[in-house]
Amino acid sequence: MAGNNPVFSRIEKQMHQQGYAGFGRQNPPNPQAGLPPNASPQDLDEMYRRQSAGPLQTGRVTFDDVVMKTLGLFALVLASAGVAWVLTRDIPTLLFPIWIGGMLLGLGVGLAIAFMKKVSVPLILLYSVLEGAFVGAFSQVMEQRFPGIVTTAVLATLATFAGMLLGYKVGLIRVTSRSRRIFGMAIMGYLLFSLVNVVALFAGWTSGWGFGGSGLLGIGISILGVGLAAYSLAIDFDSIDQAVRAQVPEKYSWLLAHGLIVSLVWLYIEILRLLARIRN
């Protein structure tokens, strides 16, 4: 069920071990559980009339909770990106340190979040700040080379996000165990290609955008990247739905929101690269 989404794979594994609803066997219900001793008929009638506790009251993940945390993290990314944008514009010498520092430090924190056994909210917040710094500096570089490209990329990213959400909700875009496996293999291949591309650039074997350049091959590679990033949003939507149905603990809403932010930033970067290659 978890497919290749590392966030939800981690949730599923822990839920199997702890026996939460929707994962593994459950103990048979005890109709007497929770009843006070020597309860009178009036007490039982009052308990029966009480409103049932919802997911929020029982400390479980809710869709609204994930949305609010996602909006909070997104605002943090935007604020950090805005600061980086202004700093790199006014002090050009800071461009490279913020760009590379945000990318490498963000990668390290992201790996720590993925492999830690506990949900670390401070690390998730720190990742959003670092990711925003990287996005702001990278956007400044692209805007200087191709004026107006950042606005186009932002609008395209938001439109793609809305389209993927609508397509998922109405059933046009489906996420299955098979599609998760295919997506996992595709993303591993794309990651390996990206690492080789970076090594080739630093070694001087290629220049500009690396393999494919700004030709049809390069544009095709960028289209593939945009497609993978867009489908990762559908994976995230499905993971959130499964987490809500399985009534996982509320703390995992931070991880789900973090995963959504990672996919959204990835989509923006891929769209920005695609537009730059086309305009180049």
N, C-alpha and C positions, 0 to 999 in steps of 0.2 A: 504493500500500500504506500509506503513512504517513497518508493522510487529512488531518485537520486538527489532529492532535496536534503542537504545536510542538516538544516534546521529541524525539519519534520522527522527525519530519520532518527535524530537524537531524541526528540520528544517521544516517538513511538517506542524506542528501546527502553526508555525510563518508565513509560507507562506500562509496558509489558511486565517489567520487574516489580512495579508497585501495585499493579492490579486495579488501575482506574477504569471507570466505565468505558466500555467500547474496546477494551484491550484485554484479551485473555479471559480466563474463567472468572466468574464472580461467585462469592459465597451465596447460598440460597437465602432469600429474604426472610427475615424473622418478623412476623407481624407484631410481636410484643416489644420489639426493640424501641427504645426511646420513650416508653410509657412510664409515667411516674408510678411508684408503688402505691397500692390502695387507691387507685384513681376512681373517682366517683363518676356516675353517668353524666353529670354536669361538666366535669373536667374533660371527659372524652368528647362531649358535644362541642365544647369550646375549641378543643384542638382540631376537630374536624372542620370547623367553620373558618379557621385561620387561613389566610392566603399563603399559597405555597411559595417557598423561597426561590428566587430566580438564580441564574448563574452568577450574577454579580454578588448576591448575598452569600452564596456558597463558595466564593473564591475561585470560580472557574473562568476560563477564557470566554469572552464575548466578542462579537464582531465589532460592536461600538468601541470596546476597549482597545482593540487592535488599531482601529481607525484613528482614535485620538492619539495613541502613542506614535503612530506613523506620521501624523500631522506635526506632532511635537518634534520628532527627529528631523522631519523635512524642513521645518522652520530653522532648526539648528544648522542644518547643512546650508540653507540659503544665507543665514546670517554670516557664517564663516566664509562662504564663497564671496559674499559682498565685501567683507573686510579684506580678503586676499586680493580681490579685484582692484580695490582702491589703492592698497599698498603697492602692488606690482605696477600699477599705472603711474603712481607718483614717485616711486623709488624703484627704477628698473633693475637695480642690482639685486633686489630681493626676489626677482622673478624665478630664477633657477632654483635657489634654495627652497622656496615655498612649494614650487612645483614638484621637485624630486623628493623633498623631505615629506611632503604630504602624502605622496604616492607610496614611498617605502614604509614610512611609519604606519600609514593606514593599512597597508598589507600585513604588517606584523601584528597590529591590534586585531585585524579581522581574523587572522589565523588563530590568535589566542581565544577570541570569542567562540570560534567554531569548535575548538578542541577542549575547552574548559568544561568540567563536569557541572559547575554551577552557573547560573545565569548572572552575569555581572553587568548591572545597569551602568555603573561608572564607565566601564570599558565601551559599552554600546554608545554612550554619549560622547566619549572621547573619539571613537571611530567617526561619528557624524561630523565632529569638528575638523578632524584631519581630512576626511573625504571632501568636506566643503572647501578647505584651503586648497587642496589639489584641483578641484573643479574650477575654483575662481582663477587660479594662476593659469591653468590650461586654457580656459576660456579667453583670458586676456591675450595669450599668444595667438590663438585662432582669430580673435577679433582684429588684432593688429595686422595680420596677414590678409584676412578676408573680411572687410568691414560689413557689418550687418548679419554675419553668419550665426552669431550667438542667439539673437532673437529668433531667427528661423529655426534653429535647433531646439530651443526651449518650446516653441509652439508645436513643433513636430513631436517632441517627446510627450507633451501633455495630451496631444490628440491621439497618439498611439496608445498611451495609458488608458484613456477613456474608451477607445475602440476595443482594446483587449478586455477591459472590464465588462463592457456591454456585450461583447461577443461571448464571453464566458457565462454571463448571467442568463442569456437567452438560449444558450446551448449550441451556438454556432462553433465555438471553440471548446473542444473536449480534452480532458486530461485523463489518461488511462495508465495502467501499469506499464503497458508496452511503450506508450509515448514517453513516459518518464525514463525508461531504459534507453530508448533511442536518443533522447535529449542528453542523458548523462554521457553516453559515448561521444556524441557530437561536441559537447562542451569540453570534454577532455582533449579531443583532437584539436579544437580551436585554441585551447589554452597552451598546448604544446607548441602549436604553430606560432602563437604570439610570443612565447618565450624565445624560440629560435629566431624570430624576426628581430626582437630586441637585441639579442646577442650579435646578430649579423650587422645591425646598425652601429653598435658600439665598436665592433671590430673593424668597421669600415668596408665590409663586404657589399653592403648596399647603402643607399642614401635616400633622403626624402622620406617617403612613407614605407620604405622597405620593399619586400617582395610584392610585385604587381604594380608598384608605383601608382601613378594616376591614370593608368590605362584601364582597359576593360577588365583585365584580371584583378587589378587592385579594387576597382569599383565592385566587382562581383564578390570579393572577399569581405568588403565592408557591408554589402547587402546581407551576406550570410551572418555577419556579426549582429546586425540590427535584428534579423529574424530570430536568432537565438536569444538575444536579450528580451525581445518582445514576448517570446513564448515562456521565458522564465517568469514573467509576470503572471501568466495563466497558471503555472506551477504554484506560485505563491498564493494566488486566490484559492486554488483547490486545497492547499495545505491549511490555510486559515479555516476553510469550511470544515475540513476533517477534524481540526483541533477543537472547533466549537462543538461539533457533534459528539466528539469523544469526551467532552467536558474535562479537558486537561487543566491543570492548575493555572491560575491567573498570571503567575510569573512568566510563563512562556509567551505571553502576549508581547513582551519586549523583544524576544527572539524573532517572532513572526514579523513584527514591525521592522526590525533591523533587516531581515531578509528582503522585505519589500523595498526598503530604501536602497539596498545594494543593487537590486535589479533595476530600479529606476535610474540610478546614477550611471550604471553600466549602459543602459539604453541611450541616455543622453550623450555619453562619450562616443558611442558607436555612430549615432546619427550625426554628431559633429564631425567625426572623421569622414563619414560618407559624403557629407556636403562639401567638406574641404577638398576631397579628391575630385569631386565633380567640378568644382569651381577652378581647381588647379589646371 
